[in-house]
Amino acid sequence: MLTTKEVAEFLRAHDGYLILTHKRPDGDTLGCAAALCHMLRGLGKTAWLLKNDEVTDNYAPYVENLWAAEDYRHSTVVSVDLAALSLFPQNAEQYQDKVDLAIDHHPSYENFGKESCVHPECAACGEILYEVAAELGQLTAEVALPLYVAVATDTGCFVYSNVTANTHRVAAALMETGIDVRAVNKKHFRTKSKKRLALEGRLLSEMEYFDGGRVVVVQVPQSMIKEMRLTENDMDDLAALGGLVEGQDCSVTMKEMENGDWKISVRTGPRVNATRVCERFGGGGHAAASGCVIHGMTREEAKNAIVAACIEVGAHA
């Protein structure tokens, strides 16, 4: 396992970079990828991101000019915030056994990189990339802005339980580069479309409660997606909604995919280990925030299965 100093040495020694992000990309994977691309270019390296077609409008501005051309000939593959082979986008599956360096912060990282730098104690992968940028002498505003997005969005604007003093130190160091954090925080945490507000109102009114109110379930079936004409941008970070309910310590968000599978996001307090819940369905992540996909079940079957797993894991805490 490489240290951040050894990662910096690796990055200096190679060139021709292709950077991978994960399926359903969030601010952490995209912010880290953009920042890494900028810092590599600052070193005089050639670096591009493998195009990810699932990027939402919220995060597109950070990466839209960094996509590799289809005929780009790379020599070094790096993945960021990508923990599992199942999270490789379809166009990245060809690189599952070709990742030269994997940088991640998930305890469930599957060790697929030829070299790896994994720090589960970090609340966001952006914390690791900050250390790398500092080692490389590349902590510019151009690098700091997407890194701040990475750290802020992956911690719910610094409110999740895995936030540490180091998370705040990293944020402070990024702010000291002069980036406009007010605009970032307004965009990602204080602005919602009318459609998003209508969606949240409906989901709040239709929430279901289990285990004496400790488990909250939010459901987004395809019928709702089509009726409200929802885009991925409209549904970004819905997993945080159930966690607002007083008295709960385990929120489950179920989103039906077009093929009938259910994408599950689990957010928990210390009583329920979210990773142990999602591992039962082939997923993983963090103890307080994990995900999985449930295949071949109806809405009721999927809901009953994930709720039963939450209750059982919580009972053995």
C-alpha positions in Angstrom: 0.0 0.0 0.0 1.5 3.3 -1.1 1.8 6.4 1.1 0.8 9.8 -0.4 4.5 10.6 -0.8 5.0 7.4 -2.7 1.9 8.2 -4.9 3.5 11.6 -5.7 6.7 9.8 -6.7 4.7 7.4 -8.9 2.9 10.3 -10.6 6.2 12.1 -11.3 7.7 8.9 -12.8 4.9 8.1 -15.3 3.0 9.9 -18.1 0.1 9.4 -20.5 -2.6 9.3 -17.8 -6.1 8.1 -18.2 -8.2 8.7 -15.1 -11.3 6.6 -14.2 -14.3 7.6 -12.1 -17.1 5.3 -10.8 -20.7 4.6 -12.0 -23.3 7.2 -11.0 -20.4 9.6 -10.3 -20.7 11.9 -7.4 -18.7 15.1 -6.4 -15.9 13.1 -4.8 -14.9 10.9 -7.7 -15.4 13.7 -10.2 -13.7 16.4 -8.1 -10.8 14.1 -7.4 -10.4 13.2 -11.1 -10.5 16.8 -12.2 -8.0 17.9 -9.5 -5.7 15.0 -10.4 -5.8 15.9 -14.1 -5.0 19.5 -13.3 -2.1 18.7 -11.0 -0.6 16.2 -13.5 -0.8 18.8 -16.3 0.8 21.3 -13.9 3.7 18.8 -13.8 3.9 18.9 -17.6 2.2 15.4 -18.0 -0.5 14.4 -20.5 -3.7 13.6 -18.6 -7.3 13.1 -19.5 -10.4 11.6 -17.9 -12.3 8.6 -19.4 -15.7 9.9 -20.4 -18.5 9.1 -17.9 -21.9 9.5 -19.5 -23.7 9.5 -16.2 -22.3 12.9 -15.0 -25.2 15.2 -13.9 -25.5 18.9 -14.7 -24.5 19.7 -11.1 -20.9 18.3 -11.7 -20.4 18.6 -15.4 -18.7 22.0 -15.3 -15.8 20.6 -13.3 -15.0 17.9 -15.9 -16.5 18.9 -19.3 -13.3 20.0 -20.9 -11.2 17.1 -19.5 -12.6 14.1 -21.4 -10.2 12.0 -23.4 -10.7 11.6 -27.1 -11.7 8.1 -28.3 -8.3 7.7 -30.0 -6.3 8.9 -27.0 -3.4 6.5 -26.5 -2.7 6.3 -22.7 0.1 4.5 -20.9 -1.0 4.8 -17.2 -4.4 4.2 -15.7 -5.4 5.7 -12.4 -8.8 5.3 -10.6 -10.1 7.7 -8.0 -12.8 6.9 -5.4 -13.5 3.6 -7.1 -13.8 0.8 -4.7 -15.2 -2.2 -6.5 -15.1 -3.8 -10.0 -18.9 -3.6 -10.1 -18.6 0.2 -10.0 -16.6 0.5 -13.2 -18.7 2.2 -15.9 -19.4 0.0 -19.0 -16.8 1.8 -21.1 -14.2 1.3 -18.2 -14.8 -2.4 -17.7 -11.9 -3.1 -20.1 -9.6 -1.5 -17.5 -10.6 -3.7 -14.5 -7.3 -5.5 -14.6 -5.3 -2.6 -16.0 -5.4 0.0 -13.2 -1.9 1.0 -12.5 -2.8 3.1 -9.4 -6.0 3.1 -7.4 -6.6 5.9 -4.9 -9.6 5.3 -2.6 -11.0 5.7 0.9 -13.6 2.9 1.1 -13.0 0.1 3.6 -14.6 -2.2 1.0 -11.9 -1.5 -1.7 -11.3 -4.7 -3.7 -7.6 -4.3 -4.2 -7.7 -4.4 -8.0 -5.0 -1.8 -8.6 -1.4 -2.9 -9.4 -0.5 -0.2 -6.8 -3.0 1.2 -4.3 -3.3 4.1 -1.9 -6.3 3.6 0.4 -7.2 5.5 3.5 -10.5 4.5 5.0 -10.0 7.0 7.9 -10.6 9.8 5.4 -14.2 11.1 5.1 -13.6 11.8 1.4 -11.1 10.7 -1.3 -10.5 14.4 -1.8 -8.6 14.4 1.5 -6.1 12.0 0.0 -5.7 13.9 -3.2 -5.1 17.1 -1.2 -2.1 15.4 0.4 -0.9 14.3 -3.0 -1.3 17.8 -4.4 0.7 19.2 -1.5 3.5 16.6 -2.0 3.6 17.5 -5.7 3.6 21.3 -5.1 0.5 21.6 -7.1 -2.0 23.1 -4.7 -3.2 25.7 -7.0 -6.7 27.3 -7.1 -7.5 25.2 -10.2 -6.7 22.0 -8.2 -8.3 23.2 -5.0 -11.7 24.1 -6.4 -12.7 20.5 -7.5 -11.0 19.1 -4.3 -13.2 21.3 -2.2 -16.2 20.1 -4.1 -15.1 16.5 -3.5 -14.7 16.9 0.2 -17.7 19.1 0.8 -20.2 17.0 -1.2 -19.0 13.7 0.2 -19.4 14.9 3.8 -22.8 16.6 3.3 -21.1 20.0 3.8 -19.2 18.6 6.8 -22.0 17.2 8.8 -21.6 13.4 8.3 -20.4 11.2 11.2 -17.1 10.3 9.4 -15.9 14.0 9.3 -12.7 14.5 11.3 -10.5 17.4 12.4 -8.3 16.5 9.4 -11.3 17.0 7.1 -11.7 20.6 8.3 -8.0 21.2 8.1 -8.0 20.1 4.5 -11.0 22.3 3.7 -9.3 25.3 5.4 -6.1 24.7 3.3 -8.2 24.5 0.1 -10.0 27.7 1.0 -6.7 29.5 1.6 -5.9 29.2 -2.1 -8.6 31.8 -2.7 -11.3 29.7 -4.3 -14.9 30.9 -4.1 -16.4 28.4 -1.6 -19.5 30.6 -1.1 -20.6 29.9 -4.7 -19.8 26.2 -4.4 -21.8 25.8 -1.2 -24.7 27.8 -2.6 -24.8 25.7 -5.7 -24.5 22.3 -4.1 -26.3 22.8 -0.7 -28.5 25.8 -0.8 -30.1 25.7 -4.3 -32.9 23.4 -5.4 -35.1 23.5 -8.5 -38.9 23.7 -8.1 -39.1 20.1 -9.4 -36.7 18.9 -6.8 -38.7 20.6 -4.0 -41.9 19.0 -5.3 -40.1 15.6 -5.4 -38.9 16.0 -1.8 -42.3 16.9 -0.7 -43.8 13.8 -2.2 -41.1 11.5 -0.9 -41.5 13.0 2.6 -45.2 12.4 2.5 -44.8 8.8 1.3 -41.9 7.7 3.6 -42.4 4.4 5.4 -41.1 3.6 8.9 -40.0 0.3 10.4 -38.4 -1.0 13.6 -40.1 1.4 15.8 -39.3 4.3 13.6 -35.6 3.7 13.6 -35.5 2.6 10.0 -36.9 5.0 7.3 -37.5 4.0 3.7 -37.7 6.4 0.8 -38.9 4.8 -2.5 -38.5 6.2 -6.1 -40.2 3.8 -8.5 -40.0 4.2 -12.3 -43.6 5.2 -12.3 -42.8 8.3 -10.2 -39.7 9.0 -12.3 -41.8 9.0 -15.5 -44.8 10.8 -14.0 -42.6 13.7 -12.7 -40.2 13.5 -15.7 -37.2 13.3 -13.3 -33.6 13.5 -14.5 -30.6 12.2 -12.6 -29.9 15.8 -11.7 -33.3 16.0 -10.0 -32.5 12.9 -8.0 -29.0 13.7 -7.0 -28.2 12.9 -3.3 -31.7 11.8 -2.4 -30.0 9.4 0.1 -29.7 12.3 2.5 -33.4 12.9 2.8 -34.4 10.1 5.1 -31.6 11.1 7.5 -33.5 14.3 8.3 -36.2 12.4 10.2 -36.1 12.7 14.0 -35.7 9.4 15.8 -34.3 7.4 12.9 -30.8 6.0 12.8 -31.0 4.1 9.5 -32.3 5.5 6.3 -32.8 3.5 3.1 -33.3 5.0 -0.3 -34.6 2.7 -3.1 -34.5 3.9 -6.7 -35.9 1.7 -9.4 -33.7 1.4 -12.4 -35.0 1.1 -16.0 -34.3 -2.7 -16.0 -36.3 -3.2 -12.9 -33.4 -3.5 -10.5 -33.4 -1.5 -7.3 -30.4 0.8 -6.5 -30.1 1.0 -2.7 -28.4 3.6 -0.6 -28.1 3.1 3.1 -27.2 5.8 5.6 -26.8 4.9 9.3 -25.8 5.9 12.7 -23.5 3.8 14.9 -26.1 1.1 15.7 -26.3 -0.2 12.1 -23.2 -0.9 10.0 -24.3 0.0 6.5 -21.5 -1.9 4.9 -22.6 -5.2 6.5 -26.2 -4.5 5.3 -25.1 -3.9 1.7 -22.6 -6.7 1.6 -25.5 -9.1 1.8 -26.5 -7.9 -1.7 -23.1 -7.6 -3.2 -22.5 -4.0 -2.3 -20.3 -2.1 0.1 -18.9 1.3 1.1 -18.5 2.8 4.5 -19.9 1.8 7.9 -22.2 4.8 7.9 -22.9 5.1 4.1 -23.1 2.2 1.7 -24.9 1.0 -1.4 -25.9 -2.0 -3.4 -28.2 -3.1 -6.2 -31.0 -5.6 -5.6 -31.8 -7.7 -8.7 -34.8 -9.8 -9.6 -37.2 -8.6 -6.9 -40.4 -6.6 -6.9 -40.7 -3.4 -5.0 -42.2 -5.0 -1.9 -39.7 -7.9 -2.0 -36.7 -5.5 -2.3 -38.1 -3.3 0.5 -38.7 -6.2 2.8 -35.3 -7.7 2.1 -33.3 -4.5 2.8 -35.3 -3.6 5.9 -34.9 -7.1 7.3 -31.1 -6.8 6.7 -31.0 -3.4 8.5 -33.0 -4.7 11.5 -30.9 -7.9 11.8 -27.5 -6.1 11.5 -28.7 -3.5 14.0 -29.9 -6.3 16.4 -26.4 -7.7 16.5 -24.6 -4.4 17.0 
